Amino acid sequence: MRISQAYAQDAGTAVVTLTARSQPPFLPWGILPSGGFTLTATGSAAVTSRP
């Protein structure tokens, strides 16, 4: 897994994208690409403050 992108969307929001390569041993590689496939997840978090 690696961080493929991370940035501040604005002054209070961070966005991070993680990417990983997967080659599960139990899938039929004759049907699916033999190189596996890429998994990507993007999440964001916002800073809030209470007085």
ModelCIF file with pLDDT and N, C-alpha, C, O atoms, coordinates in Angstrom:
data_MODEL
#
_entry.id   MODEL 
#
_entity.id                         1 
_entity.type                       polymer 
_entity.pdbx_number_of_molecules   1 
#
_entity_poly.entity_id                      1 
_entity_poly.type                           'polypeptide(L)' 
_entity_poly.nstd_linkage                   no 
_entity_poly.nstd_monomer                   no 
_entity_poly.pdbx_seq_one_letter_code       MRISQAYAQDAGTAVVTLTARSQPPFLPWGILPSGGFTLTATGSAAVTSRP 
_entity_poly.pdbx_seq_one_letter_code_can   MRISQAYAQDAGTAVVTLTARSQPPFLPWGILPSGGFTLTATGSAAVTSRP 
_entity_poly.pdbx_strand_id                 A 
#
loop_
_entity_poly_seq.entity_id 
_entity_poly_seq.num 
_entity_poly_seq.mon_id 
_entity_poly_seq.hetero 
1 1  MET n 
1 2  ARG n 
1 3  ILE n 
1 4  SER n 
1 5  GLN n 
1 6  ALA n 
1 7  TYR n 
1 8  ALA n 
1 9  GLN n 
1 10 ASP n 
1 11 ALA n 
1 12 GLY n 
1 13 THR n 
1 14 ALA n 
1 15 VAL n 
1 16 VAL n 
1 17 THR n 
1 18 LEU n 
1 19 THR n 
1 20 ALA n 
1 21 ARG n 
1 22 SER n 
1 23 GLN n 
1 24 PRO n 
1 25 PRO n 
1 26 PHE n 
1 27 LEU n 
1 28 PRO n 
1 29 TRP n 
1 30 GLY n 
1 31 ILE n 
1 32 LEU n 
1 33 PRO n 
1 34 SER n 
1 35 GLY n 
1 36 GLY n 
1 37 PHE n 
1 38 THR n 
1 39 LEU n 
1 40 THR n 
1 41 ALA n 
1 42 THR n 
1 43 GLY n 
1 44 SER n 
1 45 ALA n 
1 46 ALA n 
1 47 VAL n 
1 48 THR n 
1 49 SER n 
1 50 ARG n 
1 51 PRO n 
#
_struct_asym.id          A 
_struct_asym.entity_id   1 
#
loop_
_ma_qa_metric.id 
_ma_qa_metric.mode 
_ma_qa_metric.name 
_ma_qa_metric.software_group_id 
_ma_qa_metric.type 
1 global pLDDT . pLDDT 
2 local  pLDDT . pLDDT 
#
_ma_qa_metric_global.metric_id      1 
_ma_qa_metric_global.metric_value   85.78 
_ma_qa_metric_global.model_id       1 
_ma_qa_metric_global.ordinal_id     1 
#
loop_
_ma_qa_metric_local.label_asym_id 
_ma_qa_metric_local.label_comp_id 
_ma_qa_metric_local.label_seq_id 
_ma_qa_metric_local.metric_id 
_ma_qa_metric_local.metric_value 
_ma_qa_metric_local.model_id 
_ma_qa_metric_local.ordinal_id 
A MET 1  2 90.00 1 1  
A ARG 2  2 96.00 1 2  
A ILE 3  2 96.00 1 3  
A SER 4  2 96.00 1 4  
A GLN 5  2 96.00 1 5  
A ALA 6  2 96.00 1 6  
A TYR 7  2 95.00 1 7  
A ALA 8  2 94.00 1 8  
A GLN 9  2 88.00 1 9  
A ASP 10 2 88.00 1 10 
A ALA 11 2 85.00 1 11 
A GLY 12 2 90.00 1 12 
A THR 13 2 94.00 1 13 
A ALA 14 2 95.00 1 14 
A VAL 15 2 96.00 1 15 
A VAL 16 2 97.00 1 16 
A THR 17 2 97.00 1 17 
A LEU 18 2 97.00 1 18 
A THR 19 2 97.00 1 19 
A ALA 20 2 96.00 1 20 
A ARG 21 2 90.00 1 21 
A SER 22 2 84.00 1 22 
A GLN 23 2 79.00 1 23 
A PRO 24 2 75.00 1 24 
A PRO 25 2 75.00 1 25 
A PHE 26 2 72.00 1 26 
A LEU 27 2 65.00 1 27 
A PRO 28 2 67.00 1 28 
A TRP 29 2 59.00 1 29 
A GLY 30 2 65.00 1 30 
A ILE 31 2 67.00 1 31 
A LEU 32 2 65.00 1 32 
A PRO 33 2 65.00 1 33 
A SER 34 2 68.00 1 34 
A GLY 35 2 73.00 1 35 
A GLY 36 2 78.00 1 36 
A PHE 37 2 83.00 1 37 
A THR 38 2 90.00 1 38 
A LEU 39 2 94.00 1 39 
A THR 40 2 97.00 1 40 
A ALA 41 2 97.00 1 41 
A THR 42 2 97.00 1 42 
A GLY 43 2 97.00 1 43 
A SER 44 2 96.00 1 44 
A ALA 45 2 96.00 1 45 
A ALA 46 2 94.00 1 46 
A VAL 47 2 88.00 1 47 
A THR 48 2 85.00 1 48 
A SER 49 2 81.00 1 49 
A ARG 50 2 79.00 1 50 
A PRO 51 2 75.00 1 51 
#
loop_
_atom_site.group_PDB 
_atom_site.id 
_atom_site.type_symbol 
_atom_site.label_atom_id 
_atom_site.label_alt_id 
_atom_site.label_comp_id 
_atom_site.label_asym_id 
_atom_site.label_entity_id 
_atom_site.label_seq_id 
_atom_site.pdbx_PDB_ins_code 
_atom_site.Cartn_x 
_atom_site.Cartn_y 
_atom_site.Cartn_z 
_atom_site.occupancy 
_atom_site.B_iso_or_equiv 
_atom_site.pdbx_formal_charge 
_atom_site.auth_seq_id 
_atom_site.auth_comp_id 
_atom_site.auth_asym_id 
_atom_site.auth_atom_id 
_atom_site.pdbx_PDB_model_num 
ATOM 1   N N  . MET A 1 1  ? 0.852   -1.161  0.000   1.00 90.00 ? 1  MET A N  1 
ATOM 2   C CA . MET A 1 1  ? 0.000   0.000   0.000   1.00 90.00 ? 1  MET A CA 1 
ATOM 3   C C  . MET A 1 1  ? 0.899   1.225   0.000   1.00 90.00 ? 1  MET A C  1 
ATOM 4   O O  . MET A 1 1  ? 1.962   1.232   0.621   1.00 90.00 ? 1  MET A O  1 
ATOM 5   N N  . ARG A 1 2  ? 0.461   2.252   -0.700  1.00 96.00 ? 2  ARG A N  1 
ATOM 6   C CA . ARG A 1 2  ? 1.224   3.501   -0.731  1.00 96.00 ? 2  ARG A CA 1 
ATOM 7   C C  . ARG A 1 2  ? 0.269   4.688   -0.770  1.00 96.00 ? 2  ARG A C  1 
ATOM 8   O O  . ARG A 1 2  ? -0.880  4.568   -1.195  1.00 96.00 ? 2  ARG A O  1 
ATOM 9   N N  . ILE A 1 3  ? 0.755   5.808   -0.329  1.00 96.00 ? 3  ILE A N  1 
ATOM 10  C CA . ILE A 1 3  ? 0.002   7.062   -0.438  1.00 96.00 ? 3  ILE A CA 1 
ATOM 11  C C  . ILE A 1 3  ? 0.264   7.596   -1.839  1.00 96.00 ? 3  ILE A C  1 
ATOM 12  O O  . ILE A 1 3  ? 1.390   7.974   -2.164  1.00 96.00 ? 3  ILE A O  1 
ATOM 13  N N  . SER A 1 4  ? -0.759  7.626   -2.656  1.00 96.00 ? 4  SER A N  1 
ATOM 14  C CA . SER A 1 4  ? -0.577  8.102   -4.022  1.00 96.00 ? 4  SER A CA 1 
ATOM 15  C C  . SER A 1 4  ? -0.874  9.587   -4.168  1.00 96.00 ? 4  SER A C  1 
ATOM 16  O O  . SER A 1 4  ? -0.428  10.227  -5.120  1.00 96.00 ? 4  SER A O  1 
ATOM 17  N N  . GLN A 1 5  ? -1.641  10.140  -3.205  1.00 96.00 ? 5  GLN A N  1 
ATOM 18  C CA . GLN A 1 5  ? -1.937  11.567  -3.260  1.00 96.00 ? 5  GLN A CA 1 
ATOM 19  C C  . GLN A 1 5  ? -2.373  12.031  -1.876  1.00 96.00 ? 5  GLN A C  1 
ATOM 20  O O  . GLN A 1 5  ? -3.122  11.341  -1.185  1.00 96.00 ? 5  GLN A O  1 
ATOM 21  N N  . ALA A 1 6  ? -1.898  13.204  -1.485  1.00 96.00 ? 6  ALA A N  1 
ATOM 22  C CA . ALA A 1 6  ? -2.326  13.824  -0.229  1.00 96.00 ? 6  ALA A CA 1 
ATOM 23  C C  . ALA A 1 6  ? -2.251  15.332  -0.419  1.00 96.00 ? 6  ALA A C  1 
ATOM 24  O O  . ALA A 1 6  ? -1.235  15.861  -0.869  1.00 96.00 ? 6  ALA A O  1 
ATOM 25  N N  . TYR A 1 7  ? -3.330  16.015  -0.073  1.00 95.00 ? 7  TYR A N  1 
ATOM 26  C CA . TYR A 1 7  ? -3.347  17.469  -0.232  1.00 95.00 ? 7  TYR A CA 1 
ATOM 27  C C  . TYR A 1 7  ? -4.383  18.095  0.688   1.00 95.00 ? 7  TYR A C  1 
ATOM 28  O O  . TYR A 1 7  ? -5.274  17.420  1.203   1.00 95.00 ? 7  TYR A O  1 
ATOM 29  N N  . ALA A 1 8  ? -4.246  19.389  0.880   1.00 94.00 ? 8  ALA A N  1 
ATOM 30  C CA . ALA A 1 8  ? -5.218  20.166  1.650   1.00 94.00 ? 8  ALA A CA 1 
ATOM 31  C C  . ALA A 1 8  ? -6.214  20.755  0.658   1.00 94.00 ? 8  ALA A C  1 
ATOM 32  O O  . ALA A 1 8  ? -5.848  21.538  -0.218  1.00 94.00 ? 8  ALA A O  1 
ATOM 33  N N  . GLN A 1 9  ? -7.465  20.369  0.808   1.00 88.00 ? 9  GLN A N  1 
ATOM 34  C CA . GLN A 1 9  ? -8.502  20.866  -0.099  1.00 88.00 ? 9  GLN A CA 1 
ATOM 35  C C  . GLN A 1 9  ? -8.783  22.342  0.174   1.00 88.00 ? 9  GLN A C  1 
ATOM 36  O O  . GLN A 1 9  ? -8.996  23.127  -0.750  1.00 88.00 ? 9  GLN A O  1 
ATOM 37  N N  . ASP A 1 10 ? -8.780  22.701  1.439   1.00 88.00 ? 10 ASP A N  1 
ATOM 38  C CA . ASP A 1 10 ? -8.926  24.091  1.855   1.00 88.00 ? 10 ASP A CA 1 
ATOM 39  C C  . ASP A 1 10 ? -8.237  24.209  3.214   1.00 88.00 ? 10 ASP A C  1 
ATOM 40  O O  . ASP A 1 10 ? -7.484  23.314  3.595   1.00 88.00 ? 10 ASP A O  1 
ATOM 41  N N  . ALA A 1 11 ? -8.473  25.267  3.935   1.00 85.00 ? 11 ALA A N  1 
ATOM 42  C CA . ALA A 1 11 ? -7.773  25.487  5.198   1.00 85.00 ? 11 ALA A CA 1 
ATOM 43  C C  . ALA A 1 11 ? -8.112  24.460  6.271   1.00 85.00 ? 11 ALA A C  1 
ATOM 44  O O  . ALA A 1 11 ? -7.360  24.320  7.235   1.00 85.00 ? 11 ALA A O  1 
ATOM 45  N N  . GLY A 1 12 ? -9.213  23.745  6.133   1.00 90.00 ? 12 GLY A N  1 
ATOM 46  C CA . GLY A 1 12 ? -9.611  22.814  7.176   1.00 90.00 ? 12 GLY A CA 1 
ATOM 47  C C  . GLY A 1 12 ? -9.904  21.398  6.729   1.00 90.00 ? 12 GLY A C  1 
ATOM 48  O O  . GLY A 1 12 ? -10.420 20.606  7.517   1.00 90.00 ? 12 GLY A O  1 
ATOM 49  N N  . THR A 1 13 ? -9.584  21.042  5.458   1.00 94.00 ? 13 THR A N  1 
ATOM 50  C CA . THR A 1 13 ? -9.904  19.708  4.955   1.00 94.00 ? 13 THR A CA 1 
ATOM 51  C C  . THR A 1 13 ? -8.675  19.074  4.310   1.00 94.00 ? 13 THR A C  1 
ATOM 52  O O  . THR A 1 13 ? -8.018  19.687  3.468   1.00 94.00 ? 13 THR A O  1 
ATOM 53  N N  . ALA A 1 14 ? -8.373  17.843  4.714   1.00 95.00 ? 14 ALA A N  1 
ATOM 54  C CA . ALA A 1 14 ? -7.277  17.071  4.124   1.00 95.00 ? 14 ALA A CA 1 
ATOM 55  C C  . ALA A 1 14 ? -7.879  15.917  3.326   1.00 95.00 ? 14 ALA A C  1 
ATOM 56  O O  . ALA A 1 14 ? -8.872  15.315  3.736   1.00 95.00 ? 14 ALA A O  1 
ATOM 57  N N  . VAL A 1 15 ? -7.263  15.617  2.179   1.00 96.00 ? 15 VAL A N  1 
ATOM 58  C CA . VAL A 1 15 ? -7.704  14.516  1.322   1.00 96.00 ? 15 VAL A CA 1 
ATOM 59  C C  . VAL A 1 15 ? -6.504  13.603  1.078   1.00 96.00 ? 15 VAL A C  1 
ATOM 60  O O  . VAL A 1 15 ? -5.429  14.070  0.702   1.00 96.00 ? 15 VAL A O  1 
ATOM 61  N N  . VAL A 1 16 ? -6.691  12.301  1.294   1.00 97.00 ? 16 VAL A N  1 
ATOM 62  C CA . VAL A 1 16 ? -5.617  11.325  1.117   1.00 97.00 ? 16 VAL A CA 1 
ATOM 63  C C  . VAL A 1 16 ? -6.136  10.175  0.251   1.00 97.00 ? 16 VAL A C  1 
ATOM 64  O O  . VAL A 1 16 ? -7.242  9.675   0.461   1.00 97.00 ? 16 VAL A O  1 
ATOM 65  N N  . THR A 1 17 ? -5.318  9.761   -0.730  1.00 97.00 ? 17 THR A N  1 
ATOM 66  C CA . THR A 1 17 ? -5.643  8.618   -1.582  1.00 97.00 ? 17 THR A CA 1 
ATOM 67  C C  . THR A 1 17 ? -4.579  7.546   -1.397  1.00 97.00 ? 17 THR A C  1 
ATOM 68  O O  . THR A 1 17 ? -3.385  7.814   -1.527  1.00 97.00 ? 17 THR A O  1 
ATOM 69  N N  . LEU A 1 18 ? -5.026  6.318   -1.090  1.00 97.00 ? 18 LEU A N  1 
ATOM 70  C CA . LEU A 1 18 ? -4.141  5.170   -0.930  1.00 97.00 ? 18 LEU A CA 1 
ATOM 71  C C  . LEU A 1 18 ? -4.338  4.232   -2.115  1.00 97.00 ? 18 LEU A C  1 
ATOM 72  O O  . LEU A 1 18 ? -5.454  4.075   -2.610  1.00 97.00 ? 18 LEU A O  1 
ATOM 73  N N  . THR A 1 19 ? -3.250  3.607   -2.569  1.00 97.00 ? 19 THR A N  1 
ATOM 74  C CA . THR A 1 19 ? -3.301  2.674   -3.690  1.00 97.00 ? 19 THR A CA 1 
ATOM 75  C C  . THR A 1 19 ? -2.542  1.411   -3.318  1.00 97.00 ? 19 THR A C  1 
ATOM 76  O O  . THR A 1 19 ? -1.487  1.478   -2.687  1.00 97.00 ? 19 THR A O  1 
ATOM 77  N N  . ALA A 1 20 ? -3.079  0.252   -3.712  1.00 96.00 ? 20 ALA A N  1 
ATOM 78  C CA . ALA A 1 20 ? -2.407  -1.030  -3.472  1.00 96.00 ? 20 ALA A CA 1 
ATOM 79  C C  . ALA A 1 20 ? -2.639  -1.942  -4.672  1.00 96.00 ? 20 ALA A C  1 
ATOM 80  O O  . ALA A 1 20 ? -3.637  -1.819  -5.382  1.00 96.00 ? 20 ALA A O  1 
ATOM 81  N N  . ARG A 1 21 ? -1.713  -2.845  -4.880  1.00 90.00 ? 21 ARG A N  1 
ATOM 82  C CA . ARG A 1 21 ? -1.810  -3.842  -5.950  1.00 90.00 ? 21 ARG A CA 1 
ATOM 83  C C  . ARG A 1 21 ? -2.197  -5.178  -5.324  1.00 90.00 ? 21 ARG A C  1 
ATOM 84  O O  . ARG A 1 21 ? -1.649  -5.551  -4.287  1.00 90.00 ? 21 ARG A O  1 
ATOM 85  N N  . SER A 1 22 ? -3.126  -5.899  -5.932  1.00 84.00 ? 22 SER A N  1 
ATOM 86  C CA . SER A 1 22 ? -3.588  -7.166  -5.374  1.00 84.00 ? 22 SER A CA 1 
ATOM 87  C C  . SER A 1 22 ? -3.522  -8.274  -6.415  1.00 84.00 ? 22 SER A C  1 
ATOM 88  O O  . SER A 1 22 ? -3.899  -8.078  -7.570  1.00 84.00 ? 22 SER A O  1 
ATOM 89  N N  . GLN A 1 23 ? -3.034  -9.454  -5.991  1.00 79.00 ? 23 GLN A N  1 
ATOM 90  C CA . GLN A 1 23 ? -3.022  -10.651 -6.817  1.00 79.00 ? 23 GLN A CA 1 
ATOM 91  C C  . GLN A 1 23 ? -3.488  -11.823 -5.950  1.00 79.00 ? 23 GLN A C  1 
ATOM 92  O O  . GLN A 1 23 ? -2.673  -12.672 -5.588  1.00 79.00 ? 23 GLN A O  1 
ATOM 93  N N  . PRO A 1 24 ? -4.770  -11.890 -5.612  1.00 75.00 ? 24 PRO A N  1 
ATOM 94  C CA . PRO A 1 24 ? -5.263  -12.981 -4.778  1.00 75.00 ? 24 PRO A CA 1 
ATOM 95  C C  . PRO A 1 24 ? -5.012  -14.340 -5.435  1.00 75.00 ? 24 PRO A C  1 
ATOM 96  O O  . PRO A 1 24 ? -5.244  -14.494 -6.634  1.00 75.00 ? 24 PRO A O  1 
ATOM 97  N N  . PRO A 1 25 ? -4.539  -15.326 -4.664  1.00 75.00 ? 25 PRO A N  1 
ATOM 98  C CA . PRO A 1 25 ? -4.201  -16.629 -5.247  1.00 75.00 ? 25 PRO A CA 1 
ATOM 99  C C  . PRO A 1 25 ? -5.421  -17.473 -5.631  1.00 75.00 ? 25 PRO A C  1 
ATOM 100 O O  . PRO A 1 25 ? -5.275  -18.459 -6.353  1.00 75.00 ? 25 PRO A O  1 
ATOM 101 N N  . PHE A 1 26 ? -6.609  -17.111 -5.168  1.00 72.00 ? 26 PHE A N  1 
ATOM 102 C CA . PHE A 1 26 ? -7.778  -17.955 -5.386  1.00 72.00 ? 26 PHE A CA 1 
ATOM 103 C C  . PHE A 1 26 ? -8.638  -17.538 -6.573  1.00 72.00 ? 26 PHE A C  1 
ATOM 104 O O  . PHE A 1 26 ? -9.657  -18.180 -6.830  1.00 72.00 ? 26 PHE A O  1 
ATOM 105 N N  . LEU A 1 27 ? -8.273  -16.499 -7.298  1.00 65.00 ? 27 LEU A N  1 
ATOM 106 C CA . LEU A 1 27 ? -9.073  -16.052 -8.442  1.00 65.00 ? 27 LEU A CA 1 
ATOM 107 C C  . LEU A 1 27 ? -8.611  -16.735 -9.727  1.00 65.00 ? 27 LEU A C  1 
ATOM 108 O O  . LEU A 1 27 ? -7.431  -17.055 -9.866  1.00 65.00 ? 27 LEU A O  1 
ATOM 109 N N  . PRO A 1 28 ? -9.530  -16.960 -10.666 1.00 67.00 ? 28 PRO A N  1 
ATOM 110 C CA . PRO A 1 28 ? -9.162  -17.614 -11.936 1.00 67.00 ? 28 PRO A CA 1 
ATOM 111 C C  . PRO A 1 28 ? -8.443  -16.637 -12.874 1.00 67.00 ? 28 PRO A C  1 
ATOM 112 O O  . PRO A 1 28 ? -9.090  -15.842 -13.557 1.00 67.00 ? 28 PRO A O  1 
ATOM 113 N N  . TRP A 1 29 ? -7.120  -16.694 -12.908 1.00 59.00 ? 29 TRP A N  1 
ATOM 114 C CA . TRP A 1 29 ? -6.348  -15.714 -13.686 1.00 59.00 ? 29 TRP A CA 1 
ATOM 115 C C  . TRP A 1 29 ? -6.496  -15.912 -15.189 1.00 59.00 ? 29 TRP A C  1 
ATOM 116 O O  . TRP A 1 29 ? -6.028  -15.073 -15.958 1.00 59.00 ? 29 TRP A O  1 
ATOM 117 N N  . GLY A 1 30 ? -7.131  -16.993 -15.631 1.00 65.00 ? 30 GLY A N  1 
ATOM 118 C CA . GLY A 1 30 ? -7.429  -17.123 -17.051 1.00 65.00 ? 30 GLY A CA 1 
ATOM 119 C C  . GLY A 1 30 ? -8.523  -16.156 -17.477 1.00 65.00 ? 30 GLY A C  1 
ATOM 120 O O  . GLY A 1 30 ? -8.609  -15.776 -18.644 1.00 65.00 ? 30 GLY A O  1 
ATOM 121 N N  . ILE A 1 31 ? -9.354  -15.763 -16.526 1.00 67.00 ? 31 ILE A N  1 
ATOM 122 C CA . ILE A 1 31 ? -10.469 -14.843 -16.805 1.00 67.00 ? 31 ILE A CA 1 
ATOM 123 C C  . ILE A 1 31 ? -10.067 -13.403 -16.469 1.00 67.00 ? 31 ILE A C  1 
ATOM 124 O O  . ILE A 1 31 ? -10.366 -12.472 -17.217 1.00 67.00 ? 31 ILE A O  1 
ATOM 125 N N  . LEU A 1 32 ? -9.386  -13.238 -15.333 1.00 65.00 ? 32 LEU A N  1 
ATOM 126 C CA . LEU A 1 32 ? -8.949  -11.916 -14.871 1.00 65.00 ? 32 LEU A CA 1 
ATOM 127 C C  . LEU A 1 32 ? -7.524  -11.644 -15.321 1.00 65.00 ? 32 LEU A C  1 
ATOM 128 O O  . LEU A 1 32 ? -6.804  -12.581 -15.666 1.00 65.00 ? 32 LEU A O  1 
ATOM 129 N N  . PRO A 1 33 ? -7.097  -10.386 -15.328 1.00 65.00 ? 33 PRO A N  1 
ATOM 130 C CA . PRO A 1 33 ? -5.723  -10.073 -15.741 1.00 65.00 ? 33 PRO A CA 1 
ATOM 131 C C  . PRO A 1 33 ? -4.705  -10.763 -14.823 1.00 65.00 ? 33 PRO A C  1 
ATOM 132 O O  . PRO A 1 33 ? -4.852  -10.734 -13.601 1.00 65.00 ? 33 PRO A O  1 
ATOM 133 N N  . SER A 1 34 ? -3.687  -11.374 -15.404 1.00 68.00 ? 34 SER A N  1 
ATOM 134 C CA . SER A 1 34 ? -2.689  -12.103 -14.614 1.00 68.00 ? 34 SER A CA 1 
ATOM 135 C C  . SER A 1 34 ? -1.842  -11.172 -13.754 1.00 68.00 ? 34 SER A C  1 
ATOM 136 O O  . SER A 1 34 ? -1.231  -11.618 -12.783 1.00 68.00 ? 34 SER A O  1 
ATOM 137 N N  . GLY A 1 35 ? -1.795  -9.903  -14.091 1.00 73.00 ? 35 GLY A N  1 
ATOM 138 C CA . GLY A 1 35 ? -1.036  -8.935  -13.304 1.00 73.00 ? 35 GLY A CA 1 
ATOM 139 C C  . GLY A 1 35 ? -1.766  -8.475  -12.056 1.00 73.00 ? 35 GLY A C  1 
ATOM 140 O O  . GLY A 1 35 ? -1.234  -7.672  -11.289 1.00 73.00 ? 35 GLY A O  1 
ATOM 141 N N  . GLY A 1 36 ? -2.974  -8.970  -11.842 1.00 78.00 ? 36 GLY A N  1 
ATOM 142 C CA . GLY A 1 36 ? -3.757  -8.545  -10.688 1.00 78.00 ? 36 GLY A CA 1 
ATOM 143 C C  . GLY A 1 36 ? -4.539  -7.278  -10.997 1.00 78.00 ? 36 GLY A C  1 
ATOM 144 O O  . GLY A 1 36 ? -4.811  -6.958  -12.154 1.00 78.00 ? 36 GLY A O  1 
ATOM 145 N N  . PHE A 1 37 ? -4.890  -6.571  -9.939  1.00 83.00 ? 37 PHE A N  1 
ATOM 146 C CA . PHE A 1 37 ? -5.646  -5.340  -10.131 1.00 83.00 ? 37 PHE A CA 1 
ATOM 147 C C  . PHE A 1 37 ? -5.271  -4.347  -9.047  1.00 83.00 ? 37 PHE A C  1 
ATOM 148 O O  . PHE A 1 37 ? -4.677  -4.707  -8.031  1.00 83.00 ? 37 PHE A O  1 
ATOM 149 N N  . THR A 1 38 ? -5.625  -3.095  -9.278  1.00 90.00 ? 38 THR A N  1 
ATOM 150 C CA . THR A 1 38 ? -5.286  -2.006  -8.374  1.00 90.00 ? 38 THR A CA 1 
ATOM 151 C C  . THR A 1 38 ? -6.491  -1.633  -7.528  1.00 90.00 ? 38 THR A C  1 
ATOM 152 O O  . THR A 1 38 ? -7.598  -1.466  -8.039  1.00 90.00 ? 38 THR A O  1 
ATOM 153 N N  . LEU A 1 39 ? -6.262  -1.504  -6.234  1.00 94.00 ? 39 LEU A N  1 
ATOM 154 C CA . LEU A 1 39 ? -7.285  -1.024  -5.303  1.00 94.00 ? 39 LEU A CA 1 
ATOM 155 C C  . LEU A 1 39 ? -6.951  0.414   -4.937  1.00 94.00 ? 39 LEU A C  1 
ATOM 156 O O  . LEU A 1 39 ? -5.796  0.728   -4.649  1.00 94.00 ? 39 LEU A O  1 
ATOM 157 N N  . THR A 1 40 ? -7.949  1.288   -4.947  1.00 97.00 ? 40 THR A N  1 
ATOM 158 C CA . THR A 1 40 ? -7.753  2.696   -4.615  1.00 97.00 ? 40 THR A CA 1 
ATOM 159 C C  . THR A 1 40 ? -8.830  3.135   -3.639  1.00 97.00 ? 40 THR A C  1 
ATOM 160 O O  . THR A 1 40 ? -10.010 2.833   -3.817  1.00 97.00 ? 40 THR A O  1 
ATOM 161 N N  . ALA A 1 41 ? -8.409  3.849   -2.606  1.00 97.00 ? 41 ALA A N  1 
ATOM 162 C CA . ALA A 1 41 ? -9.356  4.382   -1.622  1.00 97.00 ? 41 ALA A CA 1 
ATOM 163 C C  . ALA A 1 41 ? -8.995  5.841   -1.352  1.00 97.00 ? 41 ALA A C  1 
ATOM 164 O O  . ALA A 1 41 ? -7.825  6.175   -1.162  1.00 97.00 ? 41 ALA A O  1 
ATOM 165 N N  . THR A 1 42 ? -10.006 6.701   -1.337  1.00 97.00 ? 42 THR A N  1 
ATOM 166 C CA . THR A 1 42 ? -9.804  8.121   -1.046  1.00 97.00 ? 42 THR A CA 1 
ATOM 167 C C  . THR A 1 42 ? -10.675 8.506   0.146   1.00 97.00 ? 42 THR A C  1 
ATOM 168 O O  . THR A 1 42 ? -11.850 8.147   0.216   1.00 97.00 ? 42 THR A O  1 
ATOM 169 N N  . GLY A 1 43 ? -10.085 9.231   1.068   1.00 97.00 ? 43 GLY A N  1 
ATOM 170 C CA . GLY A 1 43 ? -10.814 9.690   2.239   1.00 97.00 ? 43 GLY A CA 1 
ATOM 171 C C  . GLY A 1 43 ? -10.493 11.148  2.520   1.00 97.00 ? 43 GLY A C  1 
ATOM 172 O O  . GLY A 1 43 ? -9.453  11.663  2.108   1.00 97.00 ? 43 GLY A O  1 
ATOM 173 N N  . SER A 1 44 ? -11.393 11.795  3.220   1.00 96.00 ? 44 SER A N  1 
ATOM 174 C CA . SER A 1 44 ? -11.163 13.190  3.592   1.00 96.00 ? 44 SER A CA 1 
ATOM 175 C C  . SER A 1 44 ? -11.523 13.381  5.061   1.00 96.00 ? 44 SER A C  1 
ATOM 176 O O  . SER A 1 44 ? -12.335 12.647  5.624   1.00 96.00 ? 44 SER A O  1 
ATOM 177 N N  . ALA A 1 45 ? -10.906 14.371  5.656   1.00 96.00 ? 45 ALA A N  1 
ATOM 178 C CA . ALA A 1 45 ? -11.179 14.698  7.057   1.00 96.00 ? 45 ALA A CA 1 
ATOM 179 C C  . ALA A 1 45 ? -11.207 16.211  7.191   1.00 96.00 ? 45 ALA A C  1 
ATOM 180 O O  . ALA A 1 45 ? -10.389 16.917  6.601   1.00 96.00 ? 45 ALA A O  1 
ATOM 181 N N  . ALA A 1 46 ? -12.155 16.694  7.969   1.00 94.00 ? 46 ALA A N  1 
ATOM 182 C CA . ALA A 1 46 ? -12.297 18.129  8.161   1.00 94.00 ? 46 ALA A CA 1 
ATOM 183 C C  . ALA A 1 46 ? -12.026 18.470  9.630   1.00 94.00 ? 46 ALA A C  1 
ATOM 184 O O  . ALA A 1 46 ? -12.390 17.721  10.537  1.00 94.00 ? 46 ALA A O  1 
ATOM 185 N N  . VAL A 1 47 ? -11.394 19.592  9.832   1.00 88.00 ? 47 VAL A N  1 
ATOM 186 C CA . VAL A 1 47 ? -11.124 20.092  11.178  1.00 88.00 ? 47 VAL A CA 1 
ATOM 187 C C  . VAL A 1 47 ? -12.302 20.935  11.627  1.00 88.00 ? 47 VAL A C  1 
ATOM 188 O O  . VAL A 1 47 ? -12.751 21.824  10.905  1.00 88.00 ? 47 VAL A O  1 
ATOM 189 N N  . THR A 1 48 ? -12.797 20.654  12.812  1.00 85.00 ? 48 THR A N  1 
ATOM 190 C CA . THR A 1 48 ? -13.850 21.483  13.390  1.00 85.00 ? 48 THR A CA 1 
ATOM 191 C C  . THR A 1 48 ? -13.400 21.918  14.777  1.00 85.00 ? 48 THR A C  1 
ATOM 192 O O  . THR A 1 48 ? -12.650 21.210  15.449  1.00 85.00 ? 48 THR A O  1 
ATOM 193 N N  . SER A 1 49 ? -13.848 23.050  15.183  1.00 81.00 ? 49 SER A N  1 
ATOM 194 C CA . SER A 1 49 ? -13.514 23.530  16.525  1.00 81.00 ? 49 SER A CA 1 
ATOM 195 C C  . SER A 1 49 ? -14.792 24.043  17.207  1.00 81.00 ? 49 SER A C  1 
ATOM 196 O O  . SER A 1 49 ? -15.697 24.580  16.569  1.00 81.00 ? 49 SER A O  1 
ATOM 197 N N  . ARG A 1 50 ? -14.818 23.856  18.505  1.00 79.00 ? 50 ARG A N  1 
ATOM 198 C CA . ARG A 1 50 ? -15.971 24.327  19.266  1.00 79.00 ? 50 ARG A CA 1 
ATOM 199 C C  . ARG A 1 50 ? -15.458 25.331  20.304  1.00 79.00 ? 50 ARG A C  1 
ATOM 200 O O  . ARG A 1 50 ? -14.463 25.082  20.984  1.00 79.00 ? 50 ARG A O  1 
ATOM 201 N N  . PRO A 1 51 ? -16.147 26.456  20.412  1.00 75.00 ? 51 PRO A N  1 
ATOM 202 C CA . PRO A 1 51 ? -15.690 27.460  21.374  1.00 75.00 ? 51 PRO A CA 1 
ATOM 203 C C  . PRO A 1 51 ? -15.909 27.031  22.816  1.00 75.00 ? 51 PRO A C  1 
ATOM 204 O O  . PRO A 1 51 ? -15.573 27.774  23.739  1.00 75.00 ? 51 PRO A O  1 
#
